[in-house]
Structures are given as C-alpha cells and as structure tokens.
Amino acid sequence: MYSERVREHFRKELDSIREAGLFKEERIITSPQGAEITLNTGQKVLNFCANNYLGLSNSPELIQAAKEAMDTRGFGMSSVRFICGTQDLHKELEYRISKFFGTDDAILYAACFDANGGIFEPLLTDQDAIISDQLNHASIIDGVRLSKAQRFRYRNGDMQDLEEKLKEAASARFRIIVTDGVFSMDGNVAPVDEIVKLAEKYDALVMVDESHSAGVVGKTGRGVTELFDIRGQVDLITGTLGKAFGGAIGGFTTGRKELIEMLRQRSRPYLFSNSLPPSVVGAAIKMFDMMDQTAELQEKLHSNTDYFMEKMTKLGFDLKPTQSAICAVMLYDAKLSQDFAARLLDEGIYVIGFYYPVVPKGEARIRVQLSAAHEKEHIDKAVEAFEKVGKELGVIK
Ligand SMILES: *Cc1c(COP(=O)(O)O)cnc(C)c1O
C-alpha cells in the first residue's frame, strides 16, 4: 500500500537530494537537436552540450533513410531478435558495424547500456577476472556487477597500476581489461596501445567502450584502434548509435567471432529485450554509407575542437588537454561552475557545469562538446561569451 510511511520516506529522500544541490532538472527543448536549438522559454541558444559530435542528429539524409525503412519494413518488430525480430536490415547493420571497426562480427542492442550490461556475465565465470579502469561508465560497472568474475580496478589510464592488477589476477583462468575509449569528463583517450601490449604480456583480453570515441577519434573516426593503429587487436568493442552515429538509440558489441556468437546465445539484454526498429536501423546503415564516403565531418570536428581549445587557452582559461571533442574548462569551484553555466545561458550558450560527485572534489568544470554542426561563428560566439562571463566572475583577467 502506498501509505503515508512510504510517501514520507521518499519525500525525505528527495528533499535530501535537493538540499545537497544534486536534484536534476530537465531543460525543455522544442526544436530538433542541433548547433542552434530553441528552448520552451522561446530562447534560442547555441548548444555545446550534446553528444551530437558529427552533427547527424537532424541529418536530412538520415531522416530520409529512416522514412524509407519505415515505408518498406514497418514501424516496429514486436519481437526479440531470435523469435521474429530479425530483418535483413539488422543483419546488414551488424555487418556494417564490423566492417567499420575491422572486426569479425557484431551484435545489436537497444542501447550501449545493454551491450555493457550483457557482455560479461555470458563470457566469464568466477574463475575469471575483470580489470576495469576506475573511471569507466556506469553501464560497465553494472555489467561487471552482474557477472561472477573477480573484480579489479586500476587508476584512470595508469599503466603501472594496471600491470600490478594483472599480476594480482594471474591465477584467474581468463583476464579481461576493460576501458572507455574516451573518458567523458576529461576528454582524454585511454592508452589502448599500451593496454594491448600489457594484455599480450599477461595473456589478457581487451574490451574498449567506444561510445564517446567512435565516429570522433582517429582520422576517419574509426575510434581508438585507428588512433593507435591497432585495428583488429582489441577483442571486444562496445558502442552506441546514440552519440556521434545519429544520436537516436541503439548499441552494439563487435569483436571476435566466437565471443559475439556466444553473446547471441546467452546475453540477456539481447535475448530478452526488443529488436531495434527498422527506422533506426535503416538510418544507421545510411550513416555508415556516409562514413565510408568521406571523412569531412571528422575533419570539421577536429578543426572545430582545435580552434576552440586554442582560442580559450589564449584567453587564459585552464583547459584539460583533450584528444576528443570534449573540452573541460576547469573552474575548480562547484558554485562557480553553476553560476558560470547559468550566465552563459543568459548569453545564449548552453553548456553544463559539473561538480562533485560527477567529477572529483575541487575539480568542478564546464564541459564543452564540439560538433561538426558548429560553424566558426558559433564557436566565436561561445568564446566571446566565455570571455565576457570569465572576466565578470574573475576567472580570467
Ligand atoms: C553514453 C555511454 C553509454 C550508454 O550508451 P547508450 O547507448 O546511451 O545506452 C555507455 N558507455 C559509455 C562510455 C557512454 O559514454
């Protein structure tokens, strides 16, 4: 029964979230996603906080492809993949994903959260060990929890610490090193080249979550294995269709043939959750067509990021070095990060200030995400707003 006792409990919990300043409000957008968006207040702002890295979220080509897929394959599948939820389009998309990453095979999920949630439990037992970067995404942490494997955690990108953990895990049957490709708060790339070397030395498998790196990192956006020239050397890659790759929905795991085959047999979010809709799958195939034709979007994204970093550094802002499209403008103070972001919104720039516990204590920041959808004048406008507010709040001189 939803009694006063139960109600009171959750009211108090919610109050304490509010009092801690951690209550998440949602800003409401009334336009499609893009460089310029409209809020329900009527305000038009420039968006620098979307994962819309390639500017494809409102791509006319993808919308057209989605419509065509809906016209020819319908709206929904009303089935999981292994009953009657697999169309030719799903198989084609899985093939295209593996071609893109240079892997053997791929398997689709409703989201990367599911890909990560369903990857460890089917492949590993209590005889095995998972060695995970401390800053890995929440979905990896949940996936690890769902498996019976022994758990080890190494400091972010710290290869010495990783090596120690590999030694500690020496008696396990299999070891797997797990890392995000790009870490979402700093924008740094995991040293996957060194990870692969350690994996060889200590007989471990490697899994990389390319959610923030696929489409972004590497000359043609093939992700960290392109950046480090180690295509084919990472055993498992997970990723999302919800960021650079169109931004709708969908996730995938791609990698070694037998591992993907095992996931198709045993991965619970794959077996017990609905098949992706034809519109999303058809648009994703079109998106990979576009990726195969040209790297223009990557070139524009990389030059936009360099341009922003250069301008901001010149103004005297303190930015973390980035190897992605994520730029962390360090403010250190939590309240300042919130005031700064609010003032930027007044100036028409939409960004988010992050503070503890999302980032370490005393490392509050504004995270700026660049996109190929941004034109130079958008970035200039953002930098001008940063300069104005930065001076006003005493962050720069
Ligand atoms: C965004 C993200 C996910 C979740 O992807 P969805 O497809 O939105 O579920 C998983 N891992 C990482 C590293 C991410 O950044």
The ligand as a Tripos MOL2 file, in Angstrom:
@<TRIPOS>MOLECULE
LIG
   15    15     1     0     0
SMALL
NO_CHARGES

@<TRIPOS>ATOM
      1 C1         26.7490    7.0770  -23.3670 C.3       1 LIG1
      2 C2         27.5480    5.9160  -22.9380 C.ar      1 LIG1
      3 C3         26.9710    4.6510  -22.7870 C.ar      1 LIG1
      4 C4         25.4960    4.4340  -22.9140 C.3       1 LIG1
      5 O1         25.1040    4.4570  -24.2510 O.3       1 LIG1
      6 P1         23.5390    4.3570  -24.5830 P.3       1 LIG1
      7 O2         23.5090    3.8050  -25.9650 O.co2     1 LIG1
      8 O3         23.0090    5.7440  -24.4690 O.co2     1 LIG1
      9 O4         22.9450    3.4440  -23.5750 O.co2     1 LIG1
     10 C5         27.7960    3.5990  -22.4690 C.ar      1 LIG1
     11 N1         29.1240    3.7600  -22.2900 N.ar      1 LIG1
     12 C6         29.7070    4.9590  -22.4110 C.ar      1 LIG1
     13 C7         31.1760    5.0910  -22.2100 C.3       1 LIG1
     14 C8         28.9440    6.0800  -22.7300 C.ar      1 LIG1
     15 O5         29.5240    7.2710  -22.8340 O.3       1 LIG1
@<TRIPOS>BOND
     1     1     2 1
     2     2     3 ar
     3     2    14 ar
     4     3     4 1
     5     3    10 ar
     6     4     5 1
     7     5     6 1
     8     6     7 2
     9     6     8 1
    10     6     9 1
    11    10    11 ar
    12    11    12 ar
    13    12    13 1
    14    12    14 ar
    15    14    15 1
@<TRIPOS>SUBSTRUCTURE
     1 LIG1         1 GROUP 0 **** ****
